[in-house]
Amino acid sequence: MLLFKPEHIKLIQQGLKTQTRRIWKKPHCKPGSVHKAKTMMLSKDYYAELFIISIHKEHLLDISDKDAWCEGGYTREEFLNKWDDINPRFPSSTNPEVYVVPFNPIVKSFRILD
């Protein structure tokens, strides 16, 4: 399972968000695995299944323009602003080390959440 903000549902389902960055002590997924995309931890509802392509670590500020686009159609600057909104404990200015997780949404699994 991977948690996302509700605003990411349509971006994932439309194929605009195909990558996520996470601050984890250790990876929570492996390349080749499939994870449910949810908005709430204990909920059984999910809106997509995600095939994990790969996983690697990098510093947040090393994000490229292309990768920022894969994060949901953002410019690099827009993505870093969005990061700061979502992750106030780990502001982009501190350049945290993150796990980069590219994924492919599995279309047949899309569910509509009320």
LUMDO-161097 format. One record per atom (N, C-alpha, C): residue number from 1; chain; x, y, z. Coordinates in steps of 0.2 Angstrom, whole numbers, plus 2048, in hexadecimal, padded with zeros to 3 digits. Last residue first. Example, Ala and Ser with C-alpha at 12.3 -4.5 7.8 and 13.67 -1.06 7.14 Angstrom:
// LUMDO-161097
PT,n,chain,x,y,z
PT,2,A,840,7F5,823
PT,2,A,844,7FB,824
PT,2,A,840,800,827
PT,1,A,842,7E4,827
PT,1,A,83E,7EA,827
PT,1,A,842,7F0,827
This chain:
// LUMDO-161097
PT,n,chain,x,y,z
PT,114,A,7B0,826,7EF
PT,114,A,7AB,82B,7F0
PT,114,A,7AE,830,7F4
PT,113,A,7BB,820,7E2
PT,113,A,7BA,821,7E9
PT,113,A,7B5,827,7EA
PT,112,A,7BC,814,7D6
PT,112,A,7BA,81B,7D7
PT,112,A,7B8,81B,7DF
PT,111,A,7CB,80C,7D2
PT,111,A,7C5,80C,7D5
PT,111,A,7C3,813,7D6
PT,110,A,7D5,802,7C6
PT,110,A,7D3,809,7C9
PT,110,A,7CC,808,7CC
PT,109,A,7DA,7F7,7C1
PT,109,A,7D9,7F7,7C8
PT,109,A,7D6,7FD,7CB
PT,108,A,7DE,7F8,7B4
PT,108,A,7D8,7F4,7B5
PT,108,A,7D6,7F4,7BD
PT,107,A,7EA,800,7B5
PT,107,A,7E4,803,7B3
PT,107,A,7DE,7FF,7B5
PT,106,A,7F6,802,7C0
PT,106,A,7F3,7FC,7BC
PT,106,A,7EC,7FE,7BB
PT,105,A,803,80E,7BE
PT,105,A,7FC,80C,7C0
PT,105,A,7F9,806,7BC
PT,104,A,814,80B,7C1
PT,104,A,80E,80B,7BC
PT,104,A,808,80A,7BF
PT,103,A,820,815,7C9
PT,103,A,81B,810,7C9
PT,103,A,817,811,7C3
PT,102,A,82F,81A,7D2
PT,102,A,82B,81A,7CC
PT,102,A,826,814,7CC
PT,101,A,834,820,7E0
PT,101,A,830,81A,7DE
PT,101,A,82C,81B,7D8
PT,100,A,841,825,7EA
PT,100,A,83E,827,7E4
PT,100,A,83B,820,7E1
PT,99,A,844,82A,7FA
PT,99,A,843,824,7F6
PT,99,A,83F,826,7F0
PT,98,A,84F,837,7FF
PT,98,A,848,834,7FE
PT,98,A,849,82E,7F9
PT,97,A,857,842,809
PT,97,A,857,83D,805
PT,97,A,851,839,805
PT,96,A,853,854,809
PT,96,A,853,84E,80C
PT,96,A,854,848,807
PT,95,A,856,863,809
PT,95,A,858,85E,804
PT,95,A,858,857,806
PT,94,A,851,86D,80F
PT,94,A,856,869,813
PT,94,A,858,863,80F
PT,93,A,848,873,807
PT,93,A,84E,876,808
PT,93,A,853,872,80C
PT,92,A,83D,86A,807
PT,92,A,841,86A,802
PT,92,A,848,86D,803
PT,91,A,839,865,818
PT,91,A,839,86A,813
PT,91,A,83E,869,80D
PT,90,A,832,85B,821
PT,90,A,838,85A,81D
PT,90,A,838,85E,817
PT,89,A,827,85F,827
PT,89,A,82C,85D,82B
PT,89,A,833,85C,828
PT,88,A,81E,861,81C
PT,88,A,821,867,820
PT,88,A,827,865,825
PT,87,A,819,85B,810
PT,87,A,81F,858,814
PT,87,A,822,85E,818
PT,86,A,810,862,808
PT,86,A,80E,85B,80A
PT,86,A,813,859,810
PT,85,A,817,86E,805
PT,85,A,810,86E,808
PT,85,A,80E,867,80B
PT,84,A,823,869,7FF
PT,84,A,823,86D,806
PT,84,A,81C,86D,809
PT,83,A,81E,863,7F4
PT,83,A,821,85F,7F9
PT,83,A,821,863,7FF
PT,82,A,819,86F,7ED
PT,82,A,814,86A,7EF
PT,82,A,817,865,7F4
PT,81,A,826,875,7EB
PT,81,A,821,878,7EF
PT,81,A,81B,873,7F1
PT,80,A,82B,86B,7E2
PT,80,A,82E,86C,7E9
PT,80,A,82A,870,7ED
PT,79,A,822,86C,7D7
PT,79,A,823,866,7DB
PT,79,A,826,867,7E2
PT,78,A,825,879,7D3
PT,78,A,81E,877,7D5
PT,78,A,81E,871,7DA
PT,77,A,832,877,7CE
PT,77,A,831,87C,7D4
PT,77,A,82A,87A,7D7
PT,76,A,831,86D,7C4
PT,76,A,835,86C,7CA
PT,76,A,833,870,7D0
PT,75,A,81F,86C,7C0
PT,75,A,826,86F,7BE
PT,75,A,82A,86D,7C5
PT,74,A,815,85E,7C0
PT,74,A,817,864,7C3
PT,74,A,81E,866,7BF
PT,73,A,80E,852,7BE
PT,73,A,80D,857,7B9
PT,73,A,810,85E,7BB
PT,72,A,811,849,7C8
PT,72,A,80A,84B,7C7
PT,72,A,80A,851,7C2
PT,71,A,81E,844,7C7
PT,71,A,81B,844,7CE
PT,71,A,814,847,7CD
PT,70,A,822,846,7BA
PT,70,A,820,83F,7BC
PT,70,A,81D,83F,7C3
PT,69,A,828,853,7BC
PT,69,A,822,852,7B7
PT,69,A,81E,84B,7B9
PT,68,A,833,850,7C3
PT,68,A,82E,854,7C6
PT,68,A,827,853,7C2
PT,67,A,83A,848,7BA
PT,67,A,837,845,7BF
PT,67,A,832,849,7C3
PT,66,A,83D,853,7B1
PT,66,A,839,84D,7AE
PT,66,A,836,849,7B4
PT,65,A,845,85B,7B9
PT,65,A,83F,85E,7B6
PT,65,A,83A,858,7B4
PT,64,A,84B,851,7C7
PT,64,A,84C,854,7C0
PT,64,A,845,857,7BE
PT,63,A,851,852,7D7
PT,63,A,84B,851,7D3
PT,63,A,84C,855,7CC
PT,62,A,85A,856,7E1
PT,62,A,85D,853,7DB
PT,62,A,857,851,7D6
PT,61,A,853,859,7EC
PT,61,A,855,85F,7E8
PT,61,A,858,85C,7E1
PT,60,A,853,84D,7F3
PT,60,A,84D,850,7F0
PT,60,A,84F,855,7EB
PT,59,A,85F,840,7EF
PT,59,A,85D,846,7F3
PT,59,A,857,84A,7EF
PT,58,A,85A,82F,7ED
PT,58,A,85D,835,7EB
PT,58,A,85B,83B,7F0
PT,57,A,858,81E,7EB
PT,57,A,859,823,7EF
PT,57,A,85C,829,7EC
PT,56,A,84C,814,7E2
PT,56,A,853,816,7E3
PT,56,A,852,81C,7E8
PT,55,A,843,807,7DA
PT,55,A,843,80C,7E0
PT,55,A,84A,80D,7E1
PT,54,A,837,803,7CD
PT,54,A,83D,803,7D0
PT,54,A,83D,807,7D6
PT,53,A,829,800,7CA
PT,53,A,82E,7FF,7C5
PT,53,A,835,7FE,7C8
PT,52,A,81B,7F9,7D1
PT,52,A,821,7FD,7D3
PT,52,A,827,7FB,7CE
PT,51,A,80B,7FC,7CD
PT,51,A,810,7F8,7CC
PT,51,A,817,7FC,7CD
PT,50,A,7FD,800,7D6
PT,50,A,803,802,7D3
PT,50,A,808,7FD,7D3
PT,49,A,7EC,801,7D5
PT,49,A,7F1,7FD,7D7
PT,49,A,7F7,800,7D3
PT,48,A,7E0,80D,7DC
PT,48,A,7E4,80A,7D7
PT,48,A,7E9,805,7DA
PT,47,A,7D9,810,7E7
PT,47,A,7D6,813,7E1
PT,47,A,7DB,811,7DB
PT,46,A,7D1,808,7F5
PT,46,A,7D7,80A,7F1
PT,46,A,7D5,80C,7EA
PT,45,A,7CB,804,805
PT,45,A,7CA,807,7FE
PT,45,A,7D1,809,7FB
PT,44,A,7CD,801,812
PT,44,A,7CE,7FB,80D
PT,44,A,7CD,7FE,806
PT,43,A,7D7,80B,81C
PT,43,A,7D1,80A,818
PT,43,A,7D3,804,813
PT,42,A,7E2,80F,824
PT,42,A,7DE,809,826
PT,42,A,7D8,807,821
PT,41,A,7E8,81A,81C
PT,41,A,7EB,814,81E
PT,41,A,7E7,80E,81F
PT,40,A,7E1,822,80E
PT,40,A,7E1,821,815
PT,40,A,7E4,81A,817
PT,39,A,7E3,821,800
PT,39,A,7E3,828,803
PT,39,A,7E3,828,80B
PT,38,A,7ED,816,7F6
PT,38,A,7E7,818,7FB
PT,38,A,7E8,81F,7FD
PT,37,A,7F1,80A,7EB
PT,37,A,7F2,811,7ED
PT,37,A,7EB,813,7F1
PT,36,A,7F9,7FA,7EE
PT,36,A,7F3,7FE,7EE
PT,36,A,7F4,805,7EF
PT,35,A,806,7F3,7E4
PT,35,A,804,7F6,7EB
PT,35,A,7FD,7FA,7E9
PT,34,A,811,7E7,7DF
PT,34,A,80B,7EB,7DD
PT,34,A,808,7ED,7E4
PT,33,A,822,7E5,7DA
PT,33,A,81D,7E4,7DE
PT,33,A,817,7E9,7DC
PT,32,A,82D,7E9,7D2
PT,32,A,829,7E4,7D0
PT,32,A,823,7E2,7D4
PT,31,A,837,7EF,7DF
PT,31,A,836,7EF,7D8
PT,31,A,832,7E9,7D6
PT,30,A,82E,7F1,7EF
PT,30,A,834,7EE,7EB
PT,30,A,832,7EE,7E4
PT,29,A,82C,7FC,7FD
PT,29,A,829,7F8,7F7
PT,29,A,830,7F5,7F4
PT,28,A,831,803,807
PT,28,A,82B,800,808
PT,28,A,828,7FC,803
PT,27,A,842,805,80C
PT,27,A,83D,804,807
PT,27,A,837,801,809
PT,26,A,845,80E,81B
PT,26,A,846,808,817
PT,26,A,841,808,812
PT,25,A,841,81A,81F
PT,25,A,847,817,822
PT,25,A,849,812,81E
PT,24,A,83B,825,813
PT,24,A,83A,81F,817
PT,24,A,841,81D,81A
PT,23,A,833,831,80B
PT,23,A,838,831,810
PT,23,A,837,82B,814
PT,22,A,830,830,7F9
PT,22,A,82E,82E,800
PT,22,A,834,82F,805
PT,21,A,829,834,7EA
PT,21,A,82F,835,7EE
PT,21,A,82C,834,7F6
PT,20,A,822,82C,7DB
PT,20,A,821,82F,7E2
PT,20,A,828,82F,7E6
PT,19,A,81B,82C,7CB
PT,19,A,821,82B,7CF
PT,19,A,81F,82F,7D6
PT,18,A,811,82F,7C3
PT,18,A,814,828,7C2
PT,18,A,81A,827,7C6
PT,17,A,804,838,7BF
PT,17,A,808,837,7C5
PT,17,A,80B,830,7C4
PT,16,A,7FD,837,7B4
PT,16,A,801,83D,7B4
PT,16,A,806,83C,7BA
PT,15,A,7F3,82D,7B2
PT,15,A,7FA,82C,7B0
PT,15,A,7FF,832,7B1
PT,14,A,7E7,82F,7B8
PT,14,A,7E8,832,7B1
PT,14,A,7EF,830,7AE
PT,13,A,7E9,829,7C4
PT,13,A,7E4,826,7C0
PT,13,A,7E5,829,7B8
PT,12,A,7F1,833,7CA
PT,12,A,7F4,82C,7C9
PT,12,A,7EF,829,7C4
PT,11,A,7E9,83E,7C9
PT,11,A,7F0,83F,7C6
PT,11,A,7F2,838,7C5
PT,10,A,7DE,83A,7D1
PT,10,A,7DD,83B,7CA
PT,10,A,7E4,83B,7C6
PT,9,A,7E6,839,7DE
PT,9,A,7E2,834,7DB
PT,9,A,7E1,835,7D4
PT,8,A,7EC,844,7E4
PT,8,A,7F0,840,7DF
PT,8,A,7EC,83B,7DC
PT,7,A,7E3,84A,7ED
PT,7,A,7E5,84E,7E7
PT,7,A,7E9,84A,7E2
PT,6,A,7E5,842,7F8
PT,6,A,7DF,841,7F4
PT,6,A,7E0,844,7ED
PT,5,A,7F5,83B,7FA
PT,5,A,7F0,841,7FB
PT,5,A,7EB,840,7F6
PT,4,A,7F9,82A,7FC
PT,4,A,7FA,830,7F8
PT,4,A,7F4,835,7FB
PT,3,A,801,81B,802
PT,3,A,7FD,821,803
PT,3,A,7FE,827,7FF
PT,2,A,802,80B,7FC
PT,2,A,806,812,7FC
PT,2,A,800,817,7FD
PT,1,A,804,7FA,800
PT,1,A,800,800,800
PT,1,A,804,806,800
